[in-house]
């Protein structure tokens, strides 16, 4: 069976970052459907047509922490779940064969004991308010859920695991709660179909240069 994607390996971070702007990535997908609390679909549209330069958030402490923590968290996942084979390619972008504008940069590639392939997504978050805690209670926050769905669309794989490290301060103590969310492709087919339709529709606006109707982000 032909692979659902092709893999592009870049020489370094600069080339990899340049490659990420050429289509819709996982962190873009939630803005398309109005589920990104920081960016609207219009903001994303203007970035994709070159009218707006994306903000550089790499220097933010929470972003820098998440980037540096990714590798040790991936190693902890290997220890906690030895039944999975875990691979990672630092500067790899996967591009959908059927929809070349859709691409993915994964935190990890999983293979289970049955030989099925899956996505590993890693998140770190500082829980500063009770509202933030509620967004993680028994579910994945909407923007991260959409990101994982996007990766399943690009890869065609059968499952995904999101590992979240949720940090909160209690007096002088810093506590970390680790949660795992397991998603089977067969259980989210309707959501996948919805997201595919919306991404195709959005990319037609990008190709035509015609602004899409505004979808206000959920708060």
Secondary structure, DSSP 8 states (H G I E B T S, - for coil): ---SEEEEE-SSHHHHHHHHTTSB-HHHHHHHTT--TT--HHHHHHHHTTSS-----TTSHHHHHHHHHHHHHHHHHHHHTTTSEEE--TTEEEEESSSTTBEE--SEEEE-TTS-EEEEEEEEEE--SHHHHHHTTTS--HHHHHHHHHHHHHH--SEEEEEEEEEEEETTEEEEEEEEEEEEGGGSHHHHHHHHHHHHHHHHHHHHT----------
